[in-house]
């Protein structure tokens, strides 16, 4: 699109200082198919008044009936649709805009910033789509791995059941010896302290040994634990296999 200020909006220059933007080019952005319709969408929200020249050029291939449909929309007016016949490879359409709302051109810095923002958003969308695809693949792989793990665990459990006898040793610590617990109370005038001591003597009274082949075998008896404040109780070592 050749704009009144002399700027050209195209695929190579999708944003111009006159406010023109090429927002869609379906031919360059997707797979090529002879049965598919391709279109380009040019928008100028605030345009200069004057003459706009639309150049239509066939780059390669054949266009159906050598005809292109052009639709023009102006603010506050009905859309205009025209069939443009290609003469050879090119066709030129002229549009006149009498009442334009733009008075000054956009600075090059603003156009460059808009282009950078558009490129950044496009890269972010591509990265987001790539992350979603990667997460979906990772989820599918993890589900398949979990299913394989469950199958392997079931096979291991089946193999363990074939005539096997399982056992697990659970050690328990039994305290043996002398323990002393003491408490203290301080008087109101802080002159006296009353202490109370609780000695405790404990010992292993009996030991029972169990094995798979012989069952329980009682061991030798031992002495019981002593009472608080009493003497130490004697205890013998338990026997067994």
Number of C-alpha atoms within 10 A of each C-alpha: 20 16 21 17 15 11 16 20 22 18 14 8 13 16 23 21 20 25 20 24 20 19 13 16 16 15 14 11 8 9 8 12 9 10 7 10 10 14 12 14 11 17 15 16 15 13 21 23 17 14 15 18 15 17 13 17 13 14 8 7 7 10 12 10 8 13 14 16 10 15 11 12 11 11 9 6 8 9 10 10 11 12 10 15 16 17 12 9 14 12 16 14 13 11 11 11 13 10 11 13 11 15 11 11 13 13 11 11 10 11 16 14 11 13 15 12 12 12 12 12 12 12 12 12 12 12 12 12 12 12 12 12 12 12 12 12 12 12 12 12 12 12 12 12 12 12 12 12 12 12 12 12 12 12 11 11 11 10 11 12 10 8 7 8 8 7 7 5 5 5 6 6 5 8 11 11 12 14 12 11 9 9 9 10 11 11 10 8 6 8 7 10 10 9 10 10 12 13 17 18 21 21 20 20 18 17 17 14 14 13 9 8 6 9 9 13 14 15 17 15 16 17 16 17 21 17 14 15 12 12 13 19 17 15 17 16 13 16 14 12 11
